[in-house]
Amino acid sequence: MGEVRLSNPPLVLVGWMIAAMMVIGGGLTWGWSLWSVGILGFALLIGAYVMTAEAWSRTAETETMIQTSLLELQQLANSPGEHSSLPSSSESLGPELQQTVKRISKRLDYLEEERTKVSSIVQHLVEGVVAFDSQGHILFANESACRILGLAGQPLQGQSVWEIIRNQQLAALVEGARDLPLHERQFVEIDLYVPTRMTVEVYGLPFPLTNQKNGSVMVLHDVTQLRRLEQVRAEFIDNVSHELRTPLAAIIGYLETLIDESSLETPNNRKFVHVAHQHAERLNRLVDDLRSLSEIESGKVIVRSEAVDLKDVVDEVTEMFQSQAQKKHLHLMSHIDEEVRVWADRDRVVQILLNLVDNAMKYSFDGGSISLNVQRLNESLVLQVNDTGQGIPSTDLPRITERFYRVDRARSREEGGTGLGLSIVKHLVQLLGGQLRIQSVIGKGTSVEIELPSSSQEKMSATST
């Protein structure tokens, strides 16, 4: 009863007043003096005040706390631009609290609807998506991820990457992605064998968590069918080019014999044979380029790296094109005066330069110039092939290294180009661990830069000894 009276000050006060009235009434009935009854009533009033003062103070504090909490709830519930005032009296707390609860309920319903939309979209993506917390445990995995990893129907939430799939590359990707800046990502292509053999592109990227730590997201893209088609294409090109080499060699041989035949002295006959020979040679070059590109893409090309003297390679290539340059009145120059070396495959460097200089010769005007230079760049060497030809439009530069892509198709066919030269160059440069950069200005010429790693001191000293 005492706990009830202390928590309800009005009830306590009424109880004391009833007790005082009963005592006063009893005293008067029993014949007490007025001053005795007055002193007793005053004492009862003081007792009532003392007993209820603490409860009244606690009630005021509770009202203040309710008003403060209500203000915080209103700030949470109100949308931007809405303003609500704190209720000024305890009587208005009930309606204001109900309105605030309604606004919070609506906001929570809206947030739940948005969360459901996002979850549904991610759940039905073709790509697999797996989210990890800062400890590497799974927070979310969509249906595609479960299918790719062969874990459909299994509970994944809370498990680590080692529990769902024992793959060192995936584990390293998940752990490394957490330490990346938010705008960066990691990439790896791996082969999985559960439930069937599958080639998967995996991207790892970080995402922030509320505890000031980063989690990570792993995105899996099944490229098995694409890689299979690429392999079929490479095998088809390799087989076709191999089958065409023998009949083409026979055709070219017979045409060369007919060109030297004295019985073809009539102008038209010799012209027809000469045109047929030109196109047979062009077809033979196309087959050779297709075979080379197919071998590079399929990984059949073996790179035998060594310390390659660039000056020696450049001098060899320029010597091969001197007679052709003289016919077009072109100035073919090498500005490499010192011995500079790169760590690369010499035959592949020669193949790169042959394609670049051949392109420069085809698209340079008579009387123009072609120069080859070398610049040092930190731990690399940059080989430049510059010409004063017709140039390449800026809109064509991003696609210039695609196979069979030509800026001027008519002139390319006239010059005997196959449309594969720069594509071969790009793949060879990547094979050597270098970078290809192309800059061009219409009417002024083109500059092609090949950045290759220079020989380290250890390799250089080992080679020299």
C-alpha positions in Angstrom: 0.0 0.0 0.0 2.9 2.4 0.8 4.3 1.9 -2.7 0.9 2.7 -4.2 0.6 5.9 -2.1 4.1 7.1 -3.0 3.5 6.6 -6.7 0.1 8.4 -6.5 0.5 11.7 -4.7 -3.2 12.8 -5.0 -4.4 9.5 -3.5 -2.0 9.9 -0.6 -3.2 13.4 0.1 -6.8 12.4 0.1 -6.1 9.6 2.5 -4.4 11.9 5.0 -7.3 14.4 4.8 -9.8 11.6 5.6 -7.7 10.5 8.5 -7.5 14.1 9.8 -11.3 14.5 9.6 -11.9 11.3 11.5 -9.4 12.2 14.2 -10.9 15.7 14.6 -14.4 14.4 14.6 -13.5 11.8 17.2 -11.7 14.4 19.4 -14.7 16.7 19.4 -17.0 13.8 20.3 -14.7 12.8 23.2 -14.6 16.3 24.5 -11.1 17.4 23.6 -10.3 21.0 23.8 -10.3 23.1 20.6 -6.6 23.9 20.8 -5.7 20.2 21.2 -7.8 19.3 18.2 -6.2 22.2 16.2 -2.6 21.1 17.1 -3.4 17.5 16.1 -4.9 18.6 12.7 -1.9 20.8 12.0 0.4 17.9 12.7 -1.5 15.7 10.4 -1.3 18.2 7.5 2.5 18.6 8.0 2.8 14.8 7.9 0.8 14.7 4.7 3.0 17.3 3.1 6.2 15.5 4.1 5.0 12.1 2.8 3.8 13.5 -0.6 6.6 16.0 -1.4 9.0 13.4 -2.7 6.3 11.8 -4.8 5.2 15.2 -6.3 8.9 16.0 -7.1 9.3 12.6 -8.8 6.1 13.2 -10.8 7.5 16.6 -12.1 10.8 14.9 -13.2 8.8 12.1 -15.0 6.8 14.7 -16.9 10.0 16.5 -17.9 11.5 13.2 -19.1 8.3 12.4 -21.1 8.4 15.8 -22.8 12.1 15.4 -23.7 11.6 11.9 -25.1 8.6 13.1 -27.0 10.6 15.8 -28.6 13.3 13.3 -29.7 10.6 11.0 -31.1 9.1 13.9 -33.1 12.6 14.9 -34.5 13.0 11.3 -35.6 9.6 10.9 -37.1 9.3 14.3 -38.8 10.3 14.5 -42.5 12.6 17.3 -43.7 10.7 20.5 -43.7 8.2 19.4 -41.0 8.3 21.2 -37.6 6.4 20.2 -34.4 6.5 22.0 -31.1 6.9 20.4 -27.7 3.5 20.1 -25.8 3.2 22.9 -23.3 1.2 21.0 -20.7 0.9 17.5 -19.4 -2.7 17.3 -20.7 -1.5 17.5 -24.3 1.1 14.7 -23.9 -1.3 11.9 -24.8 -2.5 13.2 -28.2 0.9 14.4 -29.2 2.5 11.1 -28.3 -0.1 9.3 -30.4 0.5 11.5 -33.4 4.3 11.0 -33.0 3.9 7.2 -32.8 1.7 7.3 -36.0 4.4 9.2 -37.8 7.1 6.9 -36.7 5.0 3.9 -37.7 4.5 5.4 -41.2 8.2 6.1 -41.5 9.1 2.5 -40.4 6.6 1.1 -42.9 8.1 3.2 -45.7 11.6 2.1 -44.8 10.5 -1.6 -44.7 8.9 -1.2 -48.1 12.1 0.2 -49.6 14.2 -2.5 -47.9 11.9 -5.1 -49.4 12.3 -3.6 -52.9 16.1 -3.5 -52.7 16.2 -7.0 -51.3 14.0 -8.4 -54.0 16.1 -6.7 -56.7 19.4 -8.0 -55.4 17.8 -11.5 -54.8 16.9 -11.8 -58.4 20.1 -10.5 -60.0 21.8 -12.8 -62.5 25.1 -12.1 -60.8 25.8 -13.7 -57.4 26.1 -11.2 -54.5 27.5 -12.2 -51.1 28.0 -9.6 -48.3 30.4 -10.1 -45.4 30.8 -8.3 -42.1 34.1 -7.0 -40.7 34.9 -10.5 -39.4 34.3 -12.2 -42.7 30.9 -13.8 -41.8 28.1 -13.8 -44.3 25.4 -11.2 -43.9 23.5 -11.8 -47.1 23.7 -14.1 -50.1 21.3 -14.1 -53.1 20.0 -17.0 -55.1 22.5 -16.7 -57.9 25.4 -16.8 -55.4 24.0 -20.0 -53.9 23.6 -21.5 -57.3 27.1 -20.6 -58.5 28.7 -21.8 -55.2 26.6 -25.0 -55.2 25.0 -24.1 -51.9 21.3 -23.8 -52.9 19.0 -24.6 -50.0 21.7 -24.3 -47.3 21.6 -21.6 -44.5 24.6 -19.3 -45.2 24.0 -16.4 -42.8 26.7 -16.2 -40.2 29.1 -18.6 -41.9 32.6 -17.7 -43.0 34.0 -17.9 -46.5 36.0 -21.0 -45.6 32.8 -22.8 -44.4 30.9 -22.2 -47.7 33.8 -22.8 -50.1 37.4 -23.7 -49.5 39.1 -21.6 -52.0 42.2 -19.5 -51.1 41.7 -16.9 -53.8 38.2 -16.2 -52.7 39.2 -15.9 -49.1 42.0 -13.6 -49.9 39.7 -11.5 -52.1 37.1 -11.2 -49.2 39.7 -10.2 -46.7 41.6 -7.9 -49.0 38.5 -6.0 -50.1 37.8 -4.8 -46.6 41.0 -2.7 -46.6 40.4 -1.1 -50.0 39.2 2.5 -50.4 35.5 2.7 -51.1 36.0 3.6 -54.8 38.3 0.7 -55.5 37.8 -3.0 -56.2 39.7 -6.3 -56.7 39.2 -8.8 -59.5 40.1 -12.4 -60.1 38.9 -15.1 -62.5 38.8 -18.6 -61.0 37.6 -22.1 -61.9 35.1 -23.7 -59.5 34.3 -27.4 -59.5 31.2 -27.4 -57.2 28.7 -28.5 -58.3 30.1 -28.6 -61.9 33.2 -27.0 -63.5 32.5 -23.3 -63.8 34.6 -20.3 -64.8 33.7 -17.3 -62.6 34.7 -13.7 -62.6 34.8 -12.5 -59.0 34.8 -8.8 -57.9 35.5 -7.8 -54.3 34.7 -4.3 -53.0 34.3 -2.8 -49.5 31.2 -1.3 -48.0 31.0 0.8 -44.7 29.4 -0.6 -41.6 27.9 1.4 -38.6 30.7 0.4 -36.3 33.3 2.4 -38.2 34.6 -0.8 -39.8 34.3 -2.0 -43.4 32.6 -5.1 -44.6 33.1 -6.6 -48.0 30.9 -7.6 -51.0 31.7 -10.4 -53.4 30.1 -10.3 -56.8 30.3 -13.5 -58.9 29.6 -13.6 -62.6 29.4 -16.9 -64.5 31.4 -16.6 -67.7 31.7 -20.4 -68.4 29.7 -20.2 -71.6 31.6 -17.1 -72.8 35.0 -18.7 -72.3 33.8 -21.9 -74.0 32.7 -19.8 -77.1 36.0 -18.0 -77.1 37.8 -21.3 -77.1 35.6 -22.6 -79.9 36.3 -19.5 -81.9 40.0 -19.8 -81.3 40.1 -23.4 -82.3 38.0 -22.6 -85.4 40.4 -19.8 -86.5 43.4 -22.0 -85.8 41.9 -24.9 -87.9 40.8 -22.8 -90.8 44.1 -20.9 -91.0 46.0 -24.1 -90.9 43.8 -25.7 -93.7 44.2 -22.6 -95.9 47.9 -22.3 -95.7 48.6 -25.2 -98.1 46.2 -24.3 -100.9 47.2 -20.6 -100.6 50.9 -21.5 -100.9 50.1 -23.5 -104.1 48.0 -20.7 -105.6 50.7 -18.1 -104.9 53.4 -20.4 -106.4 51.5 -21.0 -109.6 50.6 -17.3 -110.0 54.3 -16.3 -109.5 55.1 -18.8 -112.3 52.5 -17.4 -114.6 53.8 -13.8 -114.0 57.2 -14.9 -115.4 55.7 -16.8 -118.3 56.6 -15.2 -121.6 53.4 -16.3 -123.3 51.5 -13.8 -121.1 52.8 -10.8 -123.0 49.3 -9.5 -123.7 48.6 -6.5 -121.3 45.3 -7.8 -120.0 46.6 -11.3 -119.2 49.5 -10.1 -117.2 47.3 -7.5 -115.4 44.8 -10.2 -114.4 47.5 -12.5 -113.1 49.2 -9.7 -111.2 45.9 -8.7 -109.5 45.2 -12.3 -108.6 48.7 -12.6 -107.1 48.2 -9.4 -105.0 45.0 -10.7 -103.5 46.4 -14.1 -102.9 49.3 -12.5 -101.0 46.9 -10.4 -99.0 44.8 -13.4 -98.1 48.0 -15.2 -97.1 48.9 -12.3 -94.8 45.4 -12.4 -93.3 45.7 -16.1 -92.6 49.1 -15.6 -91.0 47.8 -12.7 -88.8 44.7 -14.7 -87.7 46.9 -17.6 -86.8 49.3 -15.4 -84.8 46.4 -13.6 -83.0 44.8 -17.0 -82.2 48.0 -18.3 -80.7 48.5 -15.2 -78.6 45.0 -15.3 -77.2 45.0 -19.0 -76.5 48.3 -18.7 -74.6 50.3 -20.9 -77.0 52.9 -18.2 -77.4 55.9 -18.9 -75.2 57.7 -15.8 -73.9 61.5 -16.2 -73.5 62.5 -13.0 -71.7 66.0 -11.7 -71.9 67.9 -8.4 -71.8 67.1 -7.0 -75.3 69.1 -4.1 -76.7 66.5 -1.8 -78.2 69.0 0.1 -80.4 70.0 -3.2 -82.1 66.3 -4.2 -82.6 65.3 -0.8 -84.0 68.3 -0.7 -86.4 67.3 -4.2 -87.6 63.7 -3.2 -88.3 64.5 0.2 -90.0 67.0 -1.6 -92.2 64.2 -4.0 -93.4 62.0 -1.0 -94.4 64.6 1.3 -96.0 63.9 0.2 -99.6 60.1 0.6 -99.1 60.6 4.0 -97.5 62.7 5.2 -100.5 60.0 4.2 -102.9 57.5 6.5 -101.0 60.2 9.2 -100.4 59.8 8.7 -96.6 62.4 9.6 -94.1 62.8 6.6 -91.7 64.9 7.6 -88.8 66.1 6.2 -85.5 67.1 8.5 -82.7 68.4 5.9 -80.3 72.1 6.6 -79.8 72.8 4.8 -76.6 72.5 1.2 -75.5 69.2 0.7 -73.7 67.8 -2.6 -72.7 64.4 -4.0 -71.8 63.6 -7.3 -70.2 61.4 -8.9 -72.9 61.2 -11.5 -75.7 63.4 -10.2 -78.6 61.3 -11.9 -81.3 58.1 -10.4 -79.9 59.6 -6.9 -79.7 60.7 -7.2 -83.4 57.1 -8.4 -84.3 55.6 -5.3 -82.5 57.9 -2.9 -84.3 57.3 -4.6 -87.7 53.6 -4.1 -87.3 53.9 -0.5 -86.1 56.4 0.6 -88.7 54.4 -1.1 -91.5 51.3 0.8 -90.4 53.2 4.1 -90.3 54.5 3.4 -93.9 51.0 2.6 -95.2 49.3 5.7 -93.9 52.1 8.3 -94.3 52.1 10.7 -97.2 54.9 10.8 -99.7 57.7 12.9 -98.4 56.7 12.4 -94.8 58.9 11.1 -91.9 58.8 8.2 -89.5 61.0 8.3 -86.3 61.7 5.8 -83.6 62.7 7.1 -80.1 63.3 5.7 -76.6 62.6 7.5 -73.3 63.3 6.4 -69.7 60.3 6.5 -67.3 61.1 5.4 -63.8 61.7 1.6 -64.0 60.4 1.4 -67.6 61.5 2.3 -71.1 59.1 3.9 -73.5 59.6 3.1 -77.2 57.9 5.6 -79.5 57.0 5.3 -83.2 56.0 8.7 -84.6 54.8 9.4 -88.1 53.5 12.4 -90.1 50.6 10.6 -91.7 46.9 11.4 -92.0 46.2 10.8 -88.4 43.3 9.0 -86.6 40.0 10.7 -85.5 39.6 10.9 -81.8 36.3 9.0 -82.1 38.1 6.1 -83.6 41.0 5.9 -81.1 39.2 3.8 -78.5 38.5 1.1 -81.1 41.6 1.3 -83.1 43.1 -1.9 -81.5 40.0 -4.0 -82.2 40.4 -6.8 -84.8 39.4 -5.9 -88.3 38.7 -2.3 -87.3 39.7 0.2 -90.0 39.5 4.0 -90.0 39.7 4.2 -93.8 38.6 0.9 -95.2 39.2 1.7 -98.8 42.8 2.8 -98.3 43.4 -0.1 -96.0 42.4 -2.6 -98.6 44.3 -0.7 -101.2 47.5 -0.8 -99.1 47.0 -4.5 -98.4 46.2 -4.2 -94.7 44.5 -7.0 -92.8 43.0 -5.0 -89.9 44.8 -7.1 -87.4 48.1 -5.4 -86.9 47.3 -3.2 -84.0 45.3 -6.0 -82.3 48.3 -8.2 -82.5 50.5 -5.4 -81.1 48.1 -4.8 -78.1 48.1 -8.5 -77.2 51.9 -8.8 -77.5 52.4 -5.8 -75.3 50.1 -7.2 -72.7 51.9 -10.5 -73.0 55.2 -8.8 -72.2 53.7 -6.9 -69.2 53.8 -3.5 -70.9 51.3 -0.8 -71.8 50.2 0.5 -75.2 49.3 4.2 -75.7 48.2 5.8 -79.0 47.9 9.6 -79.6 46.9 11.1 -82.9 46.0 14.4 -84.5 44.2 14.6 -87.8 46.5 15.9 -90.6 49.6 15.9 -88.3 50.3 12.3 -87.6 50.2 9.5 -85.0 52.4 8.6 -82.0 52.4 5.1 -80.7 54.1 4.4 -77.3 55.1 1.0 -76.0 56.1 1.0 -72.3 58.1 -2.0 -71.3 59.9 -2.9 -68.1 63.6 -2.2 -68.2 66.1 -4.9 -67.2 66.8 -5.0 -63.4 70.4 -4.6 -62.3 70.5 -8.3 -61.2 69.3 -9.5 -64.6 71.6 -7.2 -66.4 74.7 -8.2 -64.4 73.7 -11.9 -64.9 73.4 -11.4 -68.6 76.7 -9.5 -68.9 78.6 -12.2 -67.0 
